[in-house]
Structure formats: structure tokens, C-alpha cells
Amino acid sequence: MLLERVQFDSIEMYDEAKKRVQYGLSFTKNKKSVIIYTTDKALHEKFLEEIEQRCILNNFENIYDMEKLIGKGSFGKVH
């Protein structure tokens, strides 16, 4: 799966059969998903940190305040 335009989610689920928590990462593109998971919370958090550094923020407006538009062009705007 090419990683352009992929939706990324972190999930936590409880496996009833094995009586343990599983920490997962879900990658979705064109309504097709791949989920990888581990029972090691520290490993999950480390992978989550690494993948977030390489992904585009979908919640950029919630994290940062854009004060002033300084330029715009055919491909985007600069604040």
C-alpha cells in the first residue's frame, strides 16, 4: 500500500479469547484497511511517535493558530 493519502488511526482493543489488550495501528486507503497490532504498549507508543513524524497532520487547525495570510498560489496558501 503506497502511503500517500492514507488515513491513519491508533486503536486499542481487548482480545476476549486471549484475555489481553492489543494496541493497533490502522491504515486505510480507498476503503481498504490494514491493521497491525502488538501487546507491548511501549512498542506501540514508539511506533506511533515515529509514524506521526512522517505523516501530514489532519488536525493542524486544532493544534496551531494561523494569524495572517502572507501569500497564496495555485497549490496552496502560506500563513
C-alpha positions as CSV (number, residue, x, y, z in Angstrom):
1,M,0.0,0.0,0.0
2,L,1.5,3.3,-1.0
3,L,1.4,5.7,1.9
4,E,0.1,8.8,0.0
5,R,-3.4,9.8,1.1
6,V,-3.6,7.1,3.7
7,Q,-5.8,7.6,6.8
8,F,-4.1,6.6,10.0
9,D,-5.7,5.7,13.3
10,S,-4.4,4.4,16.6
11,I,-6.7,1.8,18.2
12,E,-6.9,-0.2,21.4
13,M,-8.8,-3.4,21.6
14,Y,-9.4,-6.2,24.1
15,D,-8.9,-9.8,22.9
16,E,-11.5,-11.9,24.8
17,A,-10.0,-15.2,23.7
18,K,-6.5,-14.4,25.0
19,K,-7.6,-12.1,27.8
20,R,-5.2,-9.3,26.9
21,V,-5.2,-5.7,25.4
22,Q,-3.9,-5.3,21.9
23,Y,-2.6,-1.9,20.6
24,G,-3.1,-1.4,16.9
25,L,-2.4,1.0,14.1
26,S,-4.9,1.1,11.2
27,F,-4.0,2.4,7.8
28,T,-7.0,3.0,5.4
29,K,-6.9,3.9,1.7
30,N,-9.8,3.6,-0.8
31,K,-11.9,1.8,1.8
32,K,-9.3,-0.9,2.2
33,S,-7.6,-1.3,5.6
34,V,-4.5,-2.9,7.1
35,I,-4.3,-3.2,10.9
36,I,-1.1,-4.1,12.7
37,Y,-1.1,-4.7,16.4
38,T,1.1,-5.6,19.4
39,T,0.5,-6.4,23.1
40,D,3.6,-4.3,24.0
41,K,2.3,-0.8,24.9
42,A,5.8,0.8,24.8
43,L,6.5,-0.6,21.3
44,H,3.1,0.7,20.1
45,E,3.8,4.2,21.5
46,K,7.3,4.3,19.9
47,F,5.9,3.3,16.5
48,L,3.1,5.9,16.9
49,E,5.7,8.6,17.6
50,E,7.7,7.6,14.5
51,I,4.8,7.4,12.2
52,E,3.3,10.7,13.4
53,Q,6.6,12.4,12.5
54,R,6.3,11.2,8.9
55,C,2.6,11.9,8.3
56,I,0.7,15.0,7.4
57,L,-1.4,16.4,10.3
58,N,-5.1,16.1,9.7
59,N,-5.9,18.2,12.8
60,F,-3.4,21.0,12.0
61,E,-6.1,23.7,12.6
62,N,-6.8,22.3,16.1
63,I,-3.2,22.4,17.2
64,Y,-1.9,25.7,15.6
65,D,-3.4,29.2,15.3
66,M,-3.0,30.8,11.9
67,E,-2.8,34.5,12.3
68,K,-2.2,36.0,8.9
69,L,-2.2,35.0,5.2
70,I,1.2,36.0,3.8
71,G,0.8,34.5,0.3
72,K,-1.1,32.1,-1.9
73,G,-0.7,30.4,-5.2
74,S,-2.0,27.6,-7.4
75,F,-1.1,24.9,-5.0
76,G,-1.8,26.4,-1.6
77,K,-1.7,29.2,0.9
78,V,1.0,30.3,3.3
79,H,0.0,31.7,6.7
